[in-house]
Amino acid sequence: MAVAEGIRCMLMRGGTSKGAYFVADDVPEDPVERNDLMLRVMGSPDPAQIDGLGGAHPLTSKVAIVSRSSEPGIDVDYLFLQVVVDKPVVSDAQTCGNLLAGVGPFAIERGLIEAQDGETPVRIRMLNTGDVASTRIRTPGGVVAYDGDFAIDGVPGIACAIELEVGGDSPLLPTGNVADEIAGHRVTLIDNGMPVVLLRADEFGATGSESPEELEGRSDLTSEIEEIRLQAGSLMGLGDVSAQTVPKMLLLSTPRAGGAISTRAFIPSRVHTSIGVLMAASVAAGIRIPGAVGSDLAVDADGDPSLIEHPTGAFPARVAVEQRADGAWYGTSVSERTARKIFDGTVFPRPRL
């Protein structure tokens, strides 16, 4: 695909992340060609991503590719790509619940969905996981509304609220166990939209109140957590995750600001300045399961919502879990996010890596 004349692209903030949004027809269909292009668009591999759109952090080095869906009852398909900042790696092993918030507005802006006057319902198939998200986008006069009075921790100011309901038919616990043992630590492996590993912070010499920078600066801690992550990936059916960005690793501790649980999320080499939407949904589901790691630390784990504390505030996670007749646990989640169109235009990828 010729890209010398640039590619149509919209830069959007979705939740507490920022990414480049593309219509699928505007990028290569072949995954190898597509990933090569996205590295050049974002400016990877380079710690500063100085020659691309990336913001030198995993939270600002993300891509959403959106297309009309051929699936009955689904409006659009959404493929998420995590572009690693300092390595020539593009991963589709996970989805992103933050960029998901921008998918509906983007699809309407690009004419993939016809806007209605007032609100426009959107059903989104998340290609990375197979889950389906439902939302309603405010569209007064058939135009997407970004301004509003809703605030989320980790984002300055206020914007229009976007409610996202995500549900799947896969069991929450990939191993079938409420807890497993890895490298001498009791862990809970859970996936309520995002594969995560729940760990007790005090087992790693942490209080759970540290800043992201403090935790990243402990090489002993990051090495130990990465060792567990590699083994957990295999147990969760993800295969060799050494070059992947999942599972996410969550250090849990008792809440300090009126929430249900306190978290520090390794994503995986950097520590999240807040917490991802589906990471929070997985944590909130985990602390509701008796015997899971963190369930004994939680306060009012069954609250609606469960306030999941993170370094810059708290995320209100609304989840429901149930143990069905087969003995397995299942879950759904509802979250409120905001999104904003930042820039719409043409991006010119660097000519070569």
VOKE-610295 format. One record per residue: x, y negated, z of N, C-alpha, C in turn; residue number from 1; residue in one letter. Coordinates in steps of 0.05 Angstrom, whole numbers, plus 5000, padded with zeros to 4 digits. Each point is the difference from the previous one (the first is absolute). Layout:
BEGIN
PT,n_east,n_north,n_up,ca_east,ca_north,ca_up,c_east,c_north,c_up,n,res
PT,X,Y,Z,X,Y,Z,X,Y,Z,NUM,a $
...
END
This chain:
BEGIN
PT,n_east,n_north,n_up,ca_east,ca_north,ca_up,c_east,c_north,c_up,n,res
PT,5017,5024,5000,4983,4976,5000,5018,4975,5000,1,m $
PT,4995,4982,4981,5016,4976,4998,4993,4981,5023,2,a $
PT,5020,4990,5013,4994,4982,5023,5015,4973,4997,3,v $
PT,5013,4996,4977,5016,4976,4997,4983,4975,5003,4,a $
PT,4975,5001,4992,4982,4977,5002,4985,4999,5026,5,e $
PT,5008,5018,5019,4988,4999,5026,4975,5018,5003,6,g $
PT,4992,5003,5025,4977,5017,5006,4981,4984,5018,7,i $
PT,4974,5002,4995,4981,4986,5016,5000,5012,5028,8,r $
PT,5001,4982,5020,5003,5009,5028,4987,4980,5018,9,c $
PT,4989,5010,5022,4989,4982,5021,5014,5007,5026,10,m $
PT,5011,4980,5013,5012,5003,5026,4979,4994,5021,11,l $
PT,4995,5019,5018,4979,4997,5020,5010,5008,5027,12,m $
PT,4989,4987,5020,5003,5010,5027,4976,5018,5006,13,r $
PT,5005,5024,5009,4979,5018,5009,5006,5007,5028,14,g $
PT,4982,4992,5019,5006,5005,5028,5026,4987,5009,15,g $
PT,5017,5016,5012,5026,4989,5009,5023,5008,4981,16,t $
PT,4993,5007,4976,5020,5006,4979,4996,4981,4976,17,s $
PT,5019,5001,4982,4999,4984,4976,5011,5017,4977,18,k $
PT,4986,4999,4977,5009,5017,4978,4992,4989,4973,19,g $
PT,5011,5014,4980,4994,4993,4972,4978,5019,4990,20,a $
PT,4978,4989,4989,4978,5015,4990,4999,5000,4970,21,y $
PT,4996,5024,4988,5000,5003,4971,4975,5016,4992,22,f $
PT,4990,4994,4976,4981,5018,4987,5015,5023,4988,23,v $
PT,4990,5024,5003,5015,5024,4991,5007,4998,4970,24,a $
PT,4983,4989,4984,5006,4999,4971,5024,4982,4994,25,d $
PT,5008,4983,5019,5022,4982,4995,5028,5011,5007,26,d $
PT,5000,5024,5012,5026,5012,5008,5002,5028,4988,27,v $
PT,5024,5011,4998,5003,5027,4988,4985,5021,5015,28,p $
PT,4989,5019,4985,4986,5023,5012,5019,5020,5011,29,e $
PT,5023,5004,4987,5020,5019,5009,5012,4991,5027,30,d $
PT,4999,5017,5021,5010,4991,5026,5029,4992,5001,31,p $
PT,5017,5013,4984,5028,4992,5000,5004,4972,4988,32,v $
PT,4987,4995,4978,5002,4973,4988,4987,4979,5018,33,e $
PT,4977,5007,5012,4986,4982,5017,5017,4992,5025,34,r $
PT,5013,5020,5012,5016,4995,5024,5024,4983,4993,35,n $
PT,5013,5006,4977,5023,4984,4992,4991,4971,4996,36,d $
PT,4977,4996,4989,4990,4973,4995,4995,4986,5027,37,l $
PT,4988,5014,5019,4994,4987,5026,5025,4993,5015,38,m $
PT,5021,5016,4998,5025,4992,5013,5010,4974,4988,39,l $
PT,4998,4997,4974,5009,4976,4987,4982,4976,5005,40,r $
PT,4975,5005,5004,4981,4978,5007,5006,4990,5028,41,v $
PT,5004,5018,5019,5003,4992,5028,5028,4992,5007,42,m $
PT,5020,5007,4983,5027,4992,5006,5016,5020,5016,43,g $
PT,4991,5025,5000,5014,5021,5015,5019,5015,4981,44,s $
PT,5022,5012,5010,5008,5001,5027,5018,4976,5007,45,p $
PT,4992,4985,5020,5016,4977,5009,4988,4991,5027,46,d $
PT,5016,4998,5021,4989,4993,5026,4984,4974,5000,47,p $
PT,5007,4982,4982,4987,4974,4999,4978,4999,4978,48,a $
PT,5000,5020,4983,4981,5001,4977,5000,4973,4986,49,q $
PT,5024,4988,4997,5003,4973,4991,4991,4997,4971,50,i $
PT,5000,5022,4984,4995,4998,4972,4972,5010,4993,51,d $
PT,4981,4999,5019,4973,5010,4995,4980,4988,5019,52,g $
PT,4976,5011,4999,4978,4990,5016,5001,5009,5029,53,l $
PT,5015,5021,5006,5001,5011,5027,5009,4980,5021,54,g $
PT,4992,5004,5025,5006,4981,5021,5021,5011,5020,55,g $
PT,5016,5020,4992,5022,5010,5016,4990,5015,5025,56,a $
PT,4975,5010,5000,4989,5015,5022,4980,5020,4989,57,h $
PT,4998,5024,5012,4980,5019,4990,4972,4989,4998,58,p $
PT,4992,4981,5018,4973,4990,5000,4995,4981,4977,59,l $
PT,5021,4991,4986,4997,4982,4978,5012,5011,4974,60,t $
PT,5003,5027,5000,5011,5013,4976,4981,5023,4992,61,s $
PT,4976,4992,4994,4978,5019,4995,4987,4994,4973,62,k $
PT,4988,5020,4988,4987,4998,4975,4973,5014,5001,63,v $
PT,4979,4987,4988,4974,5013,4997,4994,5001,4970,64,a $
PT,4993,5024,4990,4992,5003,4972,4971,5009,5000,65,i $
PT,4983,4984,4985,4971,5004,5002,4989,5004,4972,66,v $
PT,4980,5018,4999,4987,5006,4974,4971,5006,5004,67,s $
PT,4984,4998,4980,4972,5010,5001,5001,5030,5005,68,r $
PT,4982,5010,5016,5000,5028,5006,4981,5016,4982,69,s $
PT,5008,5024,4994,4982,5018,4984,4985,5019,5019,70,s $
PT,5005,4997,5026,4987,5017,5020,4972,4990,5006,71,e $
PT,4979,5017,4998,4973,4991,5006,4998,4988,5028,72,p $
PT,4986,4977,5002,4996,4987,5026,5024,4984,5009,73,g $
PT,5021,4998,4984,5024,4985,5007,5003,4977,4980,74,i $
PT,5007,4977,5010,5003,4976,4982,5029,4998,4989,75,d $
PT,5019,5002,5018,5028,4997,4991,5018,5020,5014,76,v $
PT,5022,5007,4987,5021,5016,5011,5023,4982,5009,77,d $
PT,5013,5007,5022,5021,4984,5012,5024,5018,5005,78,y $
PT,5022,4994,4987,5026,5014,5005,5018,4981,5015,79,l $
PT,5011,5008,5022,5019,4984,5016,5028,5010,4995,80,f $
PT,5018,4981,4997,5029,5007,4997,5015,4984,5021,81,l $
PT,5017,5014,5016,5018,4987,5018,5027,4998,4986,82,q $
PT,5009,4976,4995,5026,4996,4987,5021,4995,5022,83,v $
PT,5018,5019,5003,5021,4997,5021,5018,4976,4993,84,v $
PT,5006,4985,5021,5014,4975,4995,5029,5004,4990,85,v $
PT,5015,5017,5015,5029,5001,4994,5009,5026,4987,86,d $
PT,4980,5016,4990,5006,5025,4986,4983,5001,4975,87,k $
PT,5010,5014,4979,4984,5002,4975,4978,5021,5003,88,p $
PT,4982,4996,5019,4980,5020,5006,4972,4987,5000,89,v $
PT,4981,5013,4987,4972,4992,5000,4984,5024,5009,90,v $
PT,4984,4997,5021,4986,5022,5011,4970,4997,4997,91,s $
PT,4987,5022,4992,4970,5001,4999,4990,5020,5020,92,d $
PT,5016,5007,5021,4993,5021,5019,4980,4990,5021,93,a $
PT,4994,4975,5000,4981,4989,5020,4982,4980,4986,94,q $
PT,4980,4991,5014,4984,4977,4991,5006,4977,5018,95,t $
PT,4986,4977,4995,5004,4977,5017,4972,4988,5005,96,c $
PT,4992,5000,5026,4974,4989,5007,4999,4970,5000,97,g $
PT,5024,4987,5001,5001,4971,4999,4996,4990,4971,98,n $
PT,5015,5011,4982,4996,4992,4972,4972,5008,4990,99,l $
PT,4989,5021,5012,4973,5008,4993,4980,4977,5002,100,l $
PT,5005,4982,5020,4982,4978,5003,4999,4981,4976,101,a $
PT,5021,5000,4984,5001,4983,4977,4990,5013,4974,102,g $
PT,4994,5026,5001,4993,5015,4976,4973,4991,4989,103,v $
PT,4980,4997,5018,4974,4991,4991,5001,4972,4987,104,g $
PT,5011,4980,5014,5003,4973,4988,5015,5001,4974,105,p $
PT,5022,5015,4999,5016,5001,4975,4983,5012,4977,106,f $
PT,4986,5022,5005,4984,5013,4980,4979,4981,4989,107,a $
PT,4988,4984,5017,4980,4981,4991,5013,4977,4984,108,i $
PT,5023,4991,5010,5014,4978,4986,5008,5009,4972,109,e $
PT,5007,5025,4996,5009,5010,4974,4977,5011,4983,110,r $
PT,4976,4998,5010,4977,5009,4984,4996,5030,4999,111,g $
PT,5014,5015,5017,4996,5029,5001,4973,5007,5013,112,l $
PT,4990,4981,5016,4973,5003,5012,4985,4974,4995,113,i $
PT,4975,5002,4994,4984,4976,4995,4991,4989,5027,114,e $
PT,5006,4974,5005,4993,4988,5025,4970,4994,5002,115,a $
PT,4989,5003,5023,4972,4993,5006,5000,4974,5015,116,q $
PT,4977,4987,5000,4997,4975,5015,4995,5007,5029,117,d $
PT,5018,4992,5017,4997,5005,5029,5021,5019,5010,118,g $
PT,4996,5026,4995,5019,5021,5008,5002,5020,4977,119,e $
PT,5024,5011,4997,5004,5021,4980,5010,5025,5013,120,t $
PT,4985,5022,5000,5009,5025,5012,5022,5013,4982,121,p $
PT,5020,5011,5013,5022,5013,4985,5006,5027,5014,122,v $
PT,5002,5021,4984,5009,5026,5010,5026,5006,4986,123,r $
PT,5020,5007,5016,5028,5002,4991,5010,5028,5006,124,i $
PT,5010,5014,4979,5013,5025,5004,5030,4995,5004,125,r $
PT,5011,5010,5022,5028,4996,5006,5015,5023,4989,126,m $
PT,5013,4996,4977,5012,5022,4986,5022,5015,5015,127,l $
PT,5014,4985,5018,5022,5013,5015,4990,5022,5018,128,n $
PT,4976,4996,5011,4990,5019,5021,4974,5014,4992,129,t $
PT,4986,4989,4980,4974,5012,4993,4977,4989,5017,130,g $
PT,5006,4984,5020,4978,4988,5016,4985,4979,4985,131,d $
PT,4977,4994,5010,4983,4979,4987,4995,4978,5020,132,v $
PT,5003,4975,4991,4994,4977,5017,4976,4985,4989,133,a $
PT,4984,4990,5018,4976,4984,4992,5003,4972,5012,134,s $
PT,4993,4980,4985,5002,4972,5010,4979,4983,4986,135,t $
PT,4996,4976,5010,4983,4980,4987,5016,4974,5000,136,r $
PT,5003,4988,4976,5016,4976,4997,4981,4976,4997,137,i $
PT,5004,4980,5015,4984,4975,4998,5005,4987,4973,138,r $
PT,4979,4996,4984,5003,4988,4973,4977,4980,4995,139,t $
PT,4999,4978,5015,4979,4980,4995,5003,4989,4972,140,p $
PT,4978,5000,4985,5002,4990,4973,5016,5017,4981,141,g $
PT,5005,5025,5009,5016,5018,4983,5030,4996,5001,142,g $
PT,5009,4985,5021,5029,4993,5002,5009,5011,5027,143,v $
PT,5023,5013,5000,5012,5011,5025,5005,4977,5020,144,v $
PT,4990,5003,5025,5005,4981,5021,5023,5010,5018,145,a $
PT,5021,4983,5002,5023,5007,5017,4999,4985,5026,146,y $
PT,4987,4977,5001,4999,4984,5024,4979,5011,5019,147,d $
PT,5005,4998,5026,4981,5010,5019,5009,4993,5028,148,g $
PT,4988,5013,5020,5006,4993,5028,5010,5024,5016,149,d $
PT,5011,5020,4985,5010,5024,5014,5030,5000,5001,150,f $
PT,5011,5007,5024,5029,5000,5004,5009,5029,5007,151,a $
PT,5023,5007,4990,5013,5025,5008,5028,4995,5011,152,i $
PT,5007,5014,5020,5027,4997,5012,5021,5007,4979,153,d $
PT,5021,4983,4999,5022,5005,4980,4997,4983,4976,154,g $
PT,4978,4985,4997,4995,4983,4977,4992,4972,5010,155,v $
PT,5013,4979,4991,4992,4973,5010,4973,4992,4988,156,p $
PT,4985,4984,5015,4975,4988,4990,4977,5020,4999,157,g $
PT,4979,4991,4986,4976,5016,4998,4993,5004,4970,158,i $
PT,4983,5020,4995,4993,5006,4972,4974,5016,5001,159,a $
PT,4990,5008,4977,4976,5015,4997,5003,5029,5009,160,c $
PT,4983,5010,5017,5002,5027,5010,4993,5021,4978,161,a $
PT,5015,5021,4999,4995,5022,4981,4999,5026,5017,162,i $
PT,4977,5013,5001,4997,5024,5015,5005,5024,4982,163,e $
PT,5016,5019,5010,5008,5023,4985,4993,5025,5015,164,l $
PT,4984,5017,4988,4993,5026,5012,5014,5022,4984,165,e $
PT,5016,5016,5014,5015,5021,4987,4994,5027,5014,166,v $
PT,4994,5020,4983,4994,5026,5011,5011,5022,4982,167,g $
PT,5007,5022,5012,5010,5023,4985,4990,5026,5012,168,g $
PT,5003,5021,4985,4991,5027,5009,5023,5018,5009,169,d $
PT,5024,4988,5004,5023,5016,5008,5002,4999,5031,170,s $
PT,5008,5022,5012,5004,4999,5029,5021,4980,5008,171,p $
PT,4996,4989,5024,5019,4979,5010,5027,5012,5007,172,l $
PT,5002,5025,5009,5025,5011,5009,5011,5020,4980,173,l $
PT,5020,4992,4984,5010,5017,4978,5009,5027,5009,174,p $
PT,5011,5003,5024,5010,5026,5009,4978,5015,5015,175,t $
PT,4978,4987,5005,4978,5013,5015,5004,4998,5030,176,g $
PT,5023,4989,5008,5007,4999,5029,4996,4971,5010,177,n $
PT,4990,4998,5025,4998,4974,5012,5028,4989,5006,178,v $
PT,5019,5017,5005,5027,4991,5005,5020,5022,4990,179,a $
PT,5023,4991,4991,5021,5018,4991,5026,4991,5014,180,d $
PT,5020,5016,4999,5026,4992,5011,5021,4998,4978,181,e $
PT,5013,4977,4998,5021,4995,4981,5024,4988,5014,182,i $
PT,5023,5012,4996,5026,4990,5012,4997,4994,5030,183,a $
PT,4986,5017,5014,4997,4997,5029,4979,4980,5009,184,g $
PT,4985,4990,4981,4979,4980,5007,4972,5011,4993,185,h $
PT,4981,4994,5017,4973,5006,4995,4988,4979,4981,186,r $
PT,4989,5007,4978,4991,4981,4980,4972,5008,4991,187,v $
PT,4985,4981,4990,4974,5005,4987,5002,4991,4971,188,t $
PT,4995,5018,4982,5000,4994,4971,4971,4996,4991,189,l $
PT,4994,4977,4990,4972,4993,4994,4998,4983,4975,190,i $
PT,4978,5003,4985,4996,4985,4976,4971,4992,4998,191,d $
PT,4994,4975,5007,4973,4989,4996,5002,4978,4979,192,n $
PT,5010,5008,4977,5005,4981,4978,5029,4994,4996,193,g $
PT,5017,5004,5021,5029,4996,4998,5013,5021,5018,194,m $
PT,5019,5016,4988,5014,5020,5017,5019,4986,5020,195,p $
PT,4995,5005,5025,5017,4988,5021,5008,5021,5020,196,v $
PT,5021,4994,5015,5009,5016,5022,4998,4984,5026,197,v $
PT,4986,5010,5019,4996,4986,5026,5021,5010,5020,198,l $
PT,5014,4980,5012,5022,5006,5019,4996,4983,5024,199,l $
PT,5010,5009,5023,5000,4984,5024,5025,4983,5000,200,r $
PT,4997,4973,5004,5023,4982,4999,5020,5007,5023,201,a $
PT,4989,5007,5024,5018,5005,5022,5018,5024,4997,202,d $
PT,4993,5018,4982,5018,5023,4994,5025,4991,4984,203,e $
PT,4999,4976,4990,5022,4991,4983,5014,4975,5013,204,f $
PT,4997,4998,5026,5013,4978,5014,4989,4973,4993,205,g $
PT,4975,4998,4991,4988,4975,4993,4976,4995,5017,206,a $
PT,4994,4975,5005,4976,4992,5016,4976,4997,4982,207,t $
PT,5004,4995,4975,4978,4994,4982,4993,4971,4997,208,g $
PT,5016,4983,5015,4995,4971,4998,5022,4987,4984,209,s $
PT,5019,5016,4990,5023,4988,4985,4991,4987,4974,210,e $
PT,5016,4981,4991,4995,4987,4973,5009,5020,4979,211,s $
PT,4989,4996,4975,5010,5017,4978,5030,4999,4997,212,p $
PT,5012,4976,5003,5029,4997,4996,5015,5016,5021,213,e $
PT,4990,5000,5025,5014,5015,5021,5000,5030,4994,214,e $
PT,4977,5010,4991,4999,5029,4994,5017,5007,4975,215,l $
PT,4999,4983,4980,5016,5005,4976,5030,5000,5006,216,e $
PT,5008,4985,5021,5028,4997,5007,5011,5024,5016,217,g $
PT,4982,5019,5008,5009,5023,5015,5005,5023,4980,218,r $
PT,5024,5004,4992,5006,5021,4980,4995,5028,5011,219,s $
PT,5003,5004,5027,4994,5026,5011,4971,5006,4998,220,d $
PT,4983,4980,5005,4971,5003,4998,4991,5006,4971,221,l $
PT,5009,4983,4982,4992,5003,4972,5009,5027,4989,222,t $
PT,5023,5010,5007,5010,5025,4991,4983,5023,5011,223,s $
PT,4993,4999,5025,4984,5021,5013,4972,5001,4988,224,e $
PT,4988,4976,4995,4974,5000,4989,5000,5010,4971,225,i $
PT,5021,4993,4985,5001,5010,4973,5003,5030,4999,226,e $
PT,5015,5012,5019,5003,5029,5001,4972,5013,5004,227,e $
PT,4985,4989,5018,4973,5010,5004,4982,4996,4976,228,i $
PT,5003,4977,4987,4983,4994,4976,5005,5021,4978,229,r $
PT,5025,5007,4995,5006,5019,4979,4987,5027,5005,230,l $
PT,5001,5009,5025,4988,5026,5007,4970,4998,4999,231,q $
PT,4989,4977,5009,4971,4996,5001,4989,5000,4971,232,a $
PT,5014,4988,4982,4991,4999,4972,4995,5028,4989,233,g $
PT,5018,5018,5005,4996,5028,4991,4976,5013,5013,234,s $
PT,4998,4996,5027,4977,5012,5014,4973,4989,4991,235,l $
PT,5000,4975,4990,4975,4988,4992,4993,5006,4971,236,m $
PT,5017,5016,4987,4995,5008,4972,5009,4979,4980,237,g $
PT,5018,4982,5009,5009,4978,4982,5026,5007,4986,238,l $
PT,5012,5023,5007,5024,5009,4987,5024,4984,5011,239,g $
PT,5020,4997,4983,5025,4985,5008,4993,4970,4999,240,d $
PT,5000,4987,5023,4992,4972,5002,5025,4982,5003,241,v $
PT,5023,5010,4995,5024,4984,5004,5000,4975,4982,242,s $
PT,4988,5001,4977,4998,4977,4982,4972,4988,5000,243,a $
PT,4983,5008,5019,4973,4989,5001,4997,4981,5024,244,q $
PT,4978,4986,5000,4995,4981,5021,4978,5010,5019,245,t $
PT,4993,5025,4998,4982,5013,5019,5013,5026,5010,246,v $
PT,4992,5009,5024,4980,4988,5017,5011,4976,5015,247,p $
PT,4981,4983,5010,5008,4977,5017,5003,5011,5029,248,k $
PT,5018,4987,5014,5007,5009,5027,4990,4979,5021,249,m $
PT,4983,5009,5018,4988,4981,5019,5009,5006,5029,250,l $
PT,5013,4980,5012,5007,5002,5029,4976,4989,5015,251,l $
PT,4989,5016,5018,4976,4991,5015,5007,4996,5030,252,l $
PT,4987,4980,5011,5004,4994,5029,4974,4988,5011,253,s $
PT,4999,4997,5026,4975,4990,5012,4995,4971,4990,254,t $
PT,4975,4993,4997,4994,4973,4990,5006,4979,5020,255,p $
PT,5007,4976,4990,5008,4978,5017,4983,4975,4997,256,r $
PT,4983,5000,4980,4984,4975,4994,4970,5006,4997,257,a $
PT,4991,5020,5015,4971,5005,4999,4992,5019,4978,258,g $
PT,5019,5012,4986,4993,5018,4978,4997,5029,5010,259,g $
PT,4999,5018,4980,4997,5028,5006,5027,5014,5002,260,a $
PT,5019,4991,4984,5027,5013,5000,5019,4979,4988,261,i $
PT,5025,5002,5007,5020,4982,4988,5017,5016,4981,262,s $
PT,5007,4988,4977,5015,5015,4979,5024,4984,4990,263,t $
PT,5019,5015,4991,5023,4990,4984,5003,5020,4977,264,r $
PT,4996,4990,4975,4999,5018,4977,5025,4998,4983,265,a $
PT,5013,5023,4996,5023,5002,4982,4989,5008,4973,266,f $
PT,5007,4984,4978,4986,5003,4975,5017,5008,4975,267,i $
PT,5020,5018,5001,5011,5012,5024,5026,4988,5010,268,p $
PT,5015,4986,4984,5026,4990,5009,4998,4972,5013,269,s $
PT,4980,4985,4992,4994,4974,5013,4977,5004,5020,270,r $
PT,4998,4981,5019,4978,5001,5019,4980,4979,4992,271,v $
PT,4975,5008,4997,4978,4983,4991,4997,4977,5019,272,h $
PT,4997,4976,4989,4995,4976,5017,4971,5000,5011,273,t $
PT,4983,5016,4989,4973,5004,5011,4994,5030,4998,274,s $
PT,4979,5008,4985,4995,5028,4995,4982,5002,4975,275,i $
PT,5004,5020,4984,4984,5004,4976,4971,5009,5008,276,g $
PT,4981,4994,4982,4972,5006,5005,4996,5030,5005,277,v $
PT,5011,5017,4982,4995,5028,5003,5018,5013,5021,278,l $
PT,5023,4987,5006,5016,5009,5023,4984,4996,5025,279,m $
PT,4987,4977,5003,4984,4995,5024,4977,5019,5001,280,a $
PT,4987,5007,4978,4978,5019,4999,5010,5027,5010,281,a $
PT,5024,5008,4992,5010,5026,5008,5007,5000,5030,282,s $
PT,5011,4978,5010,5006,4999,5029,4974,5001,5016,283,v $
PT,4980,4984,4991,4975,4999,5015,4986,5027,5000,284,a $
PT,5002,5015,4978,4989,5027,4999,5015,5018,5019,285,a $
PT,5027,4998,5000,5016,5017,5016,4994,4998,5030,286,g $
PT,4998,4975,5010,4996,4997,5028,4972,5008,5009,287,i $
PT,4982,5006,4981,4974,5010,5007,4999,5030,5003,288,r $
PT,5021,5014,4991,5001,5029,5001,5013,5009,5026,289,i $
PT,4985,5015,5016,5012,5009,5026,5025,5016,4996,290,p $
PT,5021,4992,5015,5025,5014,4999,5020,4990,4980,291,g $
PT,4991,4982,4982,5019,4988,4980,5019,4981,5014,292,a $
PT,5024,4998,4989,5019,4981,5010,4988,4972,5001,293,v $
PT,5002,4987,5022,4989,4973,5003,4972,4999,5012,294,g $
PT,4986,5022,4999,4973,5000,5011,4999,4995,5030,295,s $
PT,5022,5008,5014,5001,4995,5029,5009,4972,5007,296,d $
PT,5012,4986,4980,5009,4973,5004,4978,4979,4994,297,l $
PT,4980,5008,4985,4980,4982,4989,4981,4991,5022,298,a $
PT,4989,4976,4996,4979,4989,5017,4976,4996,4982,299,v $
PT,4977,5012,5008,4975,4998,4985,5005,5007,4971,300,d $
PT,5011,5024,4996,5007,5010,4974,4976,5002,4981,301,a $
PT,4976,5004,5011,4976,5003,4984,4985,4973,4995,302,d $
PT,5013,4978,5007,4987,4974,4995,4996,4994,4971,303,g $
PT,4981,4983,4994,4994,4992,4972,4999,4970,4998,304,d $
PT,5022,4988,4990,5023,5014,4989,5021,5006,5022,305,p $
PT,5020,5017,4991,5023,5004,5017,5021,4979,4992,306,s $
PT,5009,4984,5019,5020,4980,4994,5027,5013,5002,307,l $
PT,5013,5002,4976,5027,5012,4998,5020,4978,5001,308,i $
PT,5014,4998,5024,5019,4978,5003,5025,5005,4983,309,e $
PT,5012,4978,4990,5024,5001,4983,5016,4975,5006,310,h $
PT,5024,4996,4988,5017,4978,5008,4989,4972,4998,311,p $
PT,4980,4996,4982,4990,4973,4997,4970,4997,5007,312,t $
PT,4990,5019,5015,4972,4998,5008,4987,5027,5003,313,g $
PT,4975,5003,4990,4986,5025,5002,4982,5004,4976,314,a $
PT,4997,5025,4991,4984,5007,4977,4975,5014,5010,315,f $
PT,4976,4990,4993,4975,5013,5008,4993,5023,4982,316,p $
PT,5006,5024,5009,4996,5024,4983,4973,5013,5008,317,a $
PT,4983,5003,4981,4974,5013,5004,5001,5027,4987,318,r $
PT,5000,5021,5016,5002,5027,4989,4980,5018,5014,319,v $
PT,4994,5022,4987,4983,5020,5012,5014,5027,4995,320,a $
PT,5001,5017,5020,5012,5026,4997,4980,5021,5010,321,v $
PT,5001,5023,4988,4983,5022,5009,5014,5027,4996,322,e $
PT,4995,5018,5018,5010,5028,4997,4977,5017,4989,323,q $
PT,5004,5011,4977,4978,5014,4987,5001,5030,5007,324,r $
PT,4981,5014,4989,4997,5029,5007,5025,5016,4994,325,a $
PT,5016,4991,4981,5024,5015,4993,5023,4995,5020,326,d $
PT,4995,4982,5020,5020,4994,5020,5018,4977,4993,327,g $
PT,4999,4992,4975,5018,4978,4990,4988,4973,5007,328,a $
PT,5017,4980,5003,4991,4973,5005,5000,4984,4973,329,w $
PT,4979,4984,4997,4996,4983,4976,4995,4971,5008,330,y $
PT,5006,4982,4982,4996,4972,5008,4994,4981,4977,331,g $
PT,4989,4977,5006,4995,4978,4982,5009,4974,5013,332,t $
PT,5003,4979,4984,5008,4975,5011,4986,4976,4986,333,s $
PT,4997,4979,5015,4989,4975,4990,5019,4978,5010,334,v $
PT,5008,4982,4982,5018,4978,5008,4991,4975,4987,335,s $
PT,5007,4977,5012,4996,4974,4988,5026,4987,4994,336,e $
PT,5004,4993,4976,5024,4987,4990,4993,4974,4986,337,r $
PT,5020,4986,4991,4996,4977,4982,5020,5003,4977,338,t $
PT,4996,4985,4978,5018,5001,4977,5000,4972,4988,339,a $
PT,5020,4994,4985,5002,4974,4986,5015,5002,4974,340,r $
PT,4990,4988,4980,5014,4998,4975,5021,4978,5003,341,k $
PT,5025,5007,4995,5022,4981,5004,5009,4988,4973,342,i $
PT,5003,5018,4980,5010,4991,4974,4989,5019,4979,343,f $
PT,4992,4989,4978,4991,5015,4977,5015,4991,4975,344,d $
PT,5013,5018,4987,5015,4992,4976,5014,5023,4987,345,g $
PT,5024,4994,4990,5017,5020,4986,5026,5004,5014,346,t $
PT,5006,5025,5006,5026,5006,5012,5019,5011,4979,347,v $
PT,5025,4991,5002,5021,5008,4981,5020,5018,5015,348,f $
PT,4999,5026,4995,5018,5019,5014,5029,4994,4991,349,p $
PT,5019,5006,5018,5028,4999,4992,5004,5020,4978,350,r $
PT,5017,4995,4980,5003,5017,4977,5008,5029,5006,351,p $
PT,5016,5004,5021,5010,5027,5006,5007,5000,5030,352,r $
PT,5002,5024,5011,5007,5003,5028,5030,4994,5004,353,l $
END
